[in-house]
């Protein structure tokens, strides 16, 4: 008999992409009797029940407190599976995502958390935009997050439900960095973190500078919140890589096929670093957090 799994997905005004995600979960190779799907609506303006009711393994919960980590905690509180798997409404899990992720979690002694690969895809694979190229190159470096930074992004993460009972849930007050804080809690308590390259989830690239800017501002705000809560560590410092190091890493990235693509990504990096510095300074000087 397989271990039972609860898949938890927070959603906010994203019914169309949620339906695609649920179709992908319906086609999992994992035994269907052994997993449930919990959708947590985080205050959407549009009803999501008409979408979810098409899928027999899925149910809807509601979390009025804004924030994806509050929504995930609501899902955890109602989960029945021995294992909890996280993804997002805009993600498309590979057919063997659960099978591979669960195998990695159970197959590693002392493992507390598995982070799987996140593949970024474009609207038009032949003509990706500059922001899309940046997101594909810099956005989801899950292997580094697991092995160096000791956390896994919740777009593709699996763990044991019992660990939430032992260590507590996500910090619901954080709008970003909640996965960082919880992953480091897992590592600090002696559990191993494993990167599973074979457990794959596809994620759409952000395709506008506005969408990317919102994410950058949210991440900087999350880091600031961690500092205020004394959860900050040296790894979270806003130290920028040297210009030569950044250029080298972009030039060596095989996902960027032409000199033009590499140059466009470097230009976006410049904008991103400016936004990070601006928002960090604004918050340090007492500016109100963005919500």
HELIX and SHEET records of a PDB file:
HELIX    1   1 UNK A   15  UNK A   26  1                                  12    
HELIX    2   2 UNK A   32  UNK A   34  5                                   3    
HELIX    3   3 UNK A   49  UNK A   52  1                                   4    
HELIX    4   4 UNK A   68  UNK A   78  1                                  11    
HELIX    5   5 UNK A   97  UNK A  106  1                                  10    
HELIX    6   6 UNK A  130  UNK A  138  1                                   9    
HELIX    7   7 UNK A  142  UNK A  144  1                                   3    
HELIX    8   8 UNK A  145  UNK A  149  3                                   5    
HELIX    9   9 UNK A  161  UNK A  167  1                                   7    
HELIX   10  10 UNK A  178  UNK A  188  1                                  11    
HELIX   11  11 UNK A  209  UNK A  228  1                                  20    
HELIX   12  12 UNK A  234  UNK A  236  5                                   3    
HELIX   13  13 UNK A  243  UNK A  252  1                                  10    
HELIX   14  14 UNK A  259  UNK A  284  1                                  26    
SHEET    1   A 8 UNK A  58  UNK A  62  0                                        
SHEET    2   A 8 UNK A  35  UNK A  41  1                                        
SHEET    3   A 8 UNK A   5  UNK A  11  1                                        
SHEET    4   A 8 UNK A  83  UNK A  86  1                                        
SHEET    5   A 8 UNK A 157  UNK A 160 -1                                        
SHEET    6   A 8 UNK A 111  UNK A 121 -1                                        
SHEET    7   A 8 UNK A 192  UNK A 204  1                                        
SHEET    8   A 8 UNK A  91  UNK A  93 -1                                        
END                                                                             
